[in-house]
């Protein structure tokens, strides 16, 4: 499934600035796709290489300040944000109890942990997590006639893919907080990956006794994530900012045409969603963060057909079955992190 979280922190745009950007870009009278508001070319790989060019390995960039520290996502409070419209006023039942119950649930502040939200294992100590990973790897090796690795599709693993990792410390924090892993750090910028390799050189030791639970990958998520096998990520995919920054730089949402088979043409974010879906195992989560309100972001990540199907709650025209077959994600859930200012 896919989970989007609306984070109330500031980056290039504050919340008000982001709301203005989204409203303008989605307005019917928006001038044209050639008009762009001031925004770095986040969709250009050369921009990121230039950004990281003069950085040293100890420089950490956390998009929006979201991390896995004790005051961050390790345990957090949230409110659910409705994605499907509530029962319409002309409902034949005339009973408002169901809609009131939904409103109460959406207004309720709940607390959970990153481990529970991702449905992955967090043990008591890093040593316990390392031992669990070693046992898991041994079982996988024993159950296969050929050697396997951490991303083999036959392995029972809790692989976590950090999409567009940049120079974030999230991968390190996952291991420090006793998640089993392995952690796949992936970015389109070879410079960013080089910096991470320098920072975490201890994970790249040639000593065979060292268990390598962190991998560093240069790949383009918009072209299929070809460095990974299909259905190879058994824990989940986390994106702290890639989809969000591409949404900012992508310009206005346009009415894309359908191809000869009736499928909607994908933009760069649509291709990333397809790539992530391809490497995830069934029922595993893709979690990403955005400062945009869900009515804008969900249009971008689900496409027109997917968004219309979500909003209709499965009811619609004669093309309903076709649209539903195009939906990549079984569940879509949006929450707001309440402790991020």
PAVEXGU-933962 format. One record per residue (C-alpha): residue number from 1; residue in one letter; y, z, x. Coordinates in steps of 0.2 Angstrom, whole numbers, padded with zeros to 4 digits, m for minus. Layout:
// residues N
> nr_rest_c2_c3_c1
> NUM_a_Y_Z_X
...
// end
This chain:
// residues 341
> nr_rest_c2_c3_c1
> 1_x_0000_0000_0000
> 2_x_0018_m0001_0005
> 3_x_0030_0014_0005
> 4_x_0049_0012_0008
> 5_x_0060_0027_0011
> 6_x_0079_0027_0009
> 7_x_0087_0036_0023
> 8_x_0104_0043_0021
> 9_x_0109_0042_0039
> 10_x_0122_0031_0048
> 11_x_0119_0016_0059
> 12_x_0129_0000_0060
> 13_x_0134_0003_0042
> 14_x_0136_0020_0033
> 15_x_0129_0021_0015
> 16_x_0145_0015_0007
> 17_x_0146_0001_0019
> 18_x_0128_m0004_0016
> 19_x_0131_m0004_m0002
> 20_x_0146_m0015_m0001
> 21_x_0136_m0027_0010
> 22_x_0121_m0028_m0002
> 23_x_0132_m0030_m0017
> 24_x_0142_m0044_m0009
> 25_x_0127_m0053_m0002
> 26_x_0118_m0053_m0019
> 27_x_0133_m0057_m0029
> 28_x_0131_m0074_m0038
> 29_x_0148_m0080_m0031
> 30_x_0144_m0076_m0013
> 31_x_0152_m0091_m0004
> 32_x_0136_m0098_0005
> 33_x_0122_m0095_0017
> 34_x_0134_m0100_0031
> 35_x_0146_m0086_0028
> 36_x_0141_m0070_0037
> 37_x_0148_m0053_0037
> 38_x_0151_m0045_0054
> 39_x_0134_m0040_0060
> 40_x_0124_m0042_0077
> 41_x_0111_m0057_0077
> 42_x_0097_m0045_0075
> 43_x_0085_m0060_0071
> 44_x_0088_m0067_0088
> 45_x_0076_m0061_0101
> 46_x_0089_m0065_0115
> 47_x_0100_m0051_0107
> 48_x_0087_m0038_0110
> 49_x_0084_m0043_0128
> 50_x_0102_m0043_0131
> 51_x_0104_m0026_0123
> 52_x_0090_m0018_0134
> 53_x_0095_m0028_0150
> 54_x_0104_m0014_0159
> 55_x_0095_0001_0151
> 56_x_0084_0013_0161
> 57_x_0068_0020_0154
> 58_x_0075_0037_0150
> 59_x_0087_0029_0137
> 60_x_0081_0032_0119
> 61_x_0087_0022_0104
> 62_x_0082_0030_0087
> 63_x_0087_0019_0073
> 64_x_0096_0030_0060
> 65_x_0091_0046_0070
> 66_x_0074_0047_0062
> 67_x_0060_0054_0072
> 68_x_0045_0065_0071
> 69_x_0053_0081_0078
> 70_x_0051_0098_0069
> 71_x_0068_0094_0060
> 72_x_0063_0076_0056
> 73_x_0048_0068_0048
> 74_x_0034_0080_0054
> 75_x_0037_0089_0037
> 76_x_0051_0083_0025
> 77_x_0058_0084_0008
> 78_x_0059_0069_m0003
> 79_x_0063_0063_m0021
> 80_x_0054_0049_m0029
> 81_x_0065_0033_m0033
> 82_x_0059_0024_m0049
> 83_x_0054_0006_m0045
> 84_x_0048_0000_m0063
> 85_x_0061_0002_m0077
> 86_x_0057_0016_m0090
> 87_x_0051_0013_m0107
> 88_x_0064_0002_m0117
> 89_x_0075_0009_m0131
> 90_x_0066_m0002_m0144
> 91_x_0049_0005_m0140
> 92_x_0039_0007_m0156
> 93_x_0034_0025_m0152
> 94_x_0051_0032_m0154
> 95_x_0046_0047_m0143
> 96_x_0056_0050_m0128
> 97_x_0044_0063_m0120
> 98_x_0036_0051_m0108
> 99_x_0053_0045_m0102
> 100_x_0059_0063_m0100
> 101_x_0044_0067_m0090
> 102_x_0047_0052_m0079
> 103_x_0065_0058_m0076
> 104_x_0060_0075_m0072
> 105_x_0047_0069_m0059
> 106_x_0060_0058_m0051
> 107_x_0073_0072_m0050
> 108_x_0060_0084_m0043
> 109_x_0062_0088_m0024
> 110_x_0045_0088_m0016
> 111_x_0039_0093_0002
> 112_x_0025_0084_0012
> 113_x_0020_0080_0030
> 114_x_0020_0064_0039
> 115_x_0001_0066_0041
> 116_x_m0002_0068_0022
> 117_x_0010_0054_0018
> 118_x_0001_0042_0030
> 119_x_m0016_0049_0025
> 120_x_m0021_0051_0043
> 121_x_m0027_0066_0054
> 122_x_m0016_0079_0063
> 123_x_m0026_0092_0073
> 124_x_m0020_0108_0079
> 125_x_m0017_0104_0097
> 126_x_m0015_0088_0108
> 127_x_m0032_0093_0117
> 128_x_m0041_0093_0100
> 129_x_m0034_0076_0096
> 130_x_m0039_0069_0113
> 131_x_m0057_0075_0111
> 132_x_m0058_0068_0093
> 133_x_m0052_0051_0100
> 134_x_m0066_0052_0113
> 135_x_m0079_0056_0101
> 136_x_m0073_0042_0089
> 137_x_m0074_0030_0103
> 138_x_m0091_0035_0109
> 139_x_m0097_0033_0091
> 140_x_m0090_0016_0090
> 141_x_m0097_0011_0106
> 142_x_m0114_0017_0101
> 143_x_m0114_0009_0084
> 144_x_m0110_m0009_0092
> 145_x_m0121_m0020_0102
> 146_x_m0106_m0026_0111
> 147_x_m0092_m0016_0119
> 148_x_m0077_m0011_0107
> 149_x_m0059_m0006_0109
> 150_x_m0047_0004_0099
> 151_x_m0042_m0011_0089
> 152_x_m0059_m0019_0086
> 153_x_m0062_m0022_0067
> 154_x_m0079_m0014_0067
> 155_x_m0071_0003_0074
> 156_x_m0068_0018_0063
> 157_x_m0051_0022_0070
> 158_x_m0034_0029_0066
> 159_x_m0024_0016_0075
> 160_x_m0005_0018_0071
> 161_x_0005_0002_0074
> 162_x_0024_0005_0078
> 163_x_0032_m0011_0073
> 164_x_0048_m0016_0082
> 165_x_0046_0000_0093
> 166_x_0061_m0003_0104
> 167_x_0064_0012_0116
> 168_x_0060_0025_0102
> 169_x_0050_0041_0107
> 170_x_0040_0041_0091
> 171_x_0024_0035_0099
> 172_x_0025_0049_0112
> 173_x_0029_0062_0097
> 174_x_0014_0056_0088
> 175_x_0003_0061_0102
> 176_x_0012_0077_0106
> 177_x_0010_0082_0088
> 178_x_m0009_0080_0089
> 179_x_m0012_0063_0080
> 180_x_m0028_0055_0085
> 181_x_m0022_0037_0088
> 182_x_m0022_0026_0097
> 183_x_m0003_0021_0096
> 184_x_0001_0003_0097
> 185_x_0019_0001_0103
> 186_x_0024_m0017_0098
> 187_x_0041_m0026_0101
> 188_x_0047_m0044_0102
> 189_x_0057_m0039_0118
> 190_x_0048_m0039_0134
> 191_x_0062_m0029_0142
> 192_x_0059_m0015_0129
> 193_x_0041_m0015_0132
> 194_x_0044_m0014_0151
> 195_x_0055_0001_0149
> 196_x_0042_0010_0139
> 197_x_0029_0006_0152
> 198_x_0040_0014_0165
> 199_x_0043_0029_0154
> 200_x_0025_0031_0150
> 201_x_0016_0026_0166
> 202_x_0004_0040_0165
> 203_x_m0004_0031_0150
> 204_x_m0007_0016_0161
> 205_x_m0016_0025_0175
> 206_x_m0029_0015_0184
> 207_x_m0040_0031_0184
> 208_x_m0055_0027_0173
> 209_x_m0055_0046_0168
> 210_x_m0039_0044_0159
> 211_x_m0041_0041_0141
> 212_x_m0028_0027_0136
> 213_x_m0022_0031_0118
> 214_x_m0006_0021_0120
> 215_x_m0004_0003_0121
> 216_x_0011_m0008_0124
> 217_x_0012_m0026_0116
> 218_x_0024_m0040_0117
> 219_x_0023_m0049_0100
> 220_x_0033_m0057_0086
> 221_x_0029_m0050_0069
> 222_x_0036_m0065_0061
> 223_x_0023_m0077_0068
> 224_x_0007_m0068_0063
> 225_x_0005_m0053_0076
> 226_x_m0008_m0064_0085
> 227_x_m0011_m0051_0098
> 228_x_m0020_m0040_0085
> 229_x_m0036_m0044_0075
> 230_x_m0036_m0045_0056
> 231_x_m0039_m0028_0048
> 232_x_m0039_m0019_0065
> 233_x_m0026_m0006_0061
> 234_x_m0035_0009_0053
> 235_x_m0021_0022_0052
> 236_x_m0006_0013_0046
> 237_x_0010_0003_0051
> 238_x_0027_0012_0054
> 239_x_0043_0002_0055
> 240_x_0059_0013_0058
> 241_x_0071_m0001_0058
> 242_x_0065_m0019_0060
> 243_x_0065_m0024_0042
> 244_x_0081_m0015_0039
> 245_x_0091_m0024_0053
> 246_x_0084_m0041_0048
> 247_x_0089_m0037_0030
> 248_x_0107_m0034_0037
> 249_x_0107_m0050_0047
> 250_x_0098_m0062_0035
> 251_x_0113_m0066_0024
> 252_x_0113_m0068_0005
> 253_x_0097_m0068_m0005
> 254_x_0094_m0086_m0010
> 255_x_0083_m0093_m0024
> 256_x_0069_m0100_m0013
> 257_x_0059_m0115_m0019
> 258_x_0040_m0114_m0023
> 259_x_0029_m0126_m0013
> 260_x_0016_m0138_m0020
> 261_x_0003_m0124_m0023
> 262_x_0016_m0114_m0032
> 263_x_0019_m0101_m0018
> 264_x_0036_m0095_m0014
> 265_x_0042_m0100_0003
> 266_x_0044_m0085_0015
> 267_x_0059_m0080_0025
> 268_x_0057_m0070_0041
> 269_x_0055_m0054_0032
> 270_x_0042_m0062_0021
> 271_x_0032_m0068_0036
> 272_x_0033_m0050_0043
> 273_x_0026_m0043_0027
> 274_x_0012_m0055_0028
> 275_x_0008_m0052_0046
> 276_x_0008_m0033_0043
> 277_x_m0004_m0035_0028
> 278_x_m0015_m0046_0039
> 279_x_m0018_m0033_0052
> 280_x_m0019_m0018_0041
> 281_x_m0036_m0012_0034
> 282_x_m0038_m0012_0015
> 283_x_m0029_0003_0007
> 284_x_m0019_0008_0023
> 285_x_m0001_0011_0022
> 286_x_0014_0001_0028
> 287_x_0029_0013_0029
> 288_x_0047_0007_0033
> 289_x_0064_0014_0032
> 290_x_0080_0007_0025
> 291_x_0098_0012_0020
> 292_x_0099_m0001_0006
> 293_x_0095_0003_m0012
> 294_x_0078_m0002_m0018
> 295_x_0084_m0016_m0030
> 296_x_0090_m0025_m0014
> 297_x_0077_m0021_m0002
> 298_x_0062_m0024_m0013
> 299_x_0069_m0041_m0018
> 300_x_0069_m0045_0001
> 301_x_0052_m0038_0006
> 302_x_0042_m0043_m0010
> 303_x_0050_m0060_m0013
> 304_x_0056_m0066_m0030
> 305_x_0039_m0067_m0038
> 306_x_0033_m0050_m0032
> 307_x_0049_m0041_m0037
> 308_x_0049_m0049_m0054
> 309_x_0031_m0044_m0056
> 310_x_0035_m0026_m0051
> 311_x_0050_m0025_m0062
> 312_x_0040_m0031_m0077
> 313_x_0026_m0018_m0074
> 314_x_0013_m0032_m0075
> 315_x_0020_m0039_m0091
> 316_x_0027_m0056_m0091
> 317_x_0026_m0075_m0094
> 318_x_0011_m0087_m0093
> 319_x_0013_m0086_m0074
> 320_x_0009_m0068_m0073
> 321_x_m0008_m0070_m0066
> 322_x_m0002_m0082_m0053
> 323_x_0012_m0070_m0047
> 324_x_0000_m0056_m0047
> 325_x_m0012_m0065_m0036
> 326_x_0003_m0067_m0023
> 327_x_0006_m0049_m0023
> 328_x_0000_m0042_m0006
> 329_x_0002_m0024_m0010
> 330_x_m0008_m0013_m0022
> 331_x_0005_0001_m0023
> 332_x_0024_0001_m0020
> 333_x_0032_0018_m0019
> 334_x_0051_0022_m0014
> 335_x_0057_0039_m0010
> 336_x_0073_0046_m0004
> 337_x_0073_0058_0011
> 338_x_0085_0072_0005
> 339_x_0088_0081_0021
> 340_x_0096_0066_0031
> 341_x_0115_0066_0030
// end
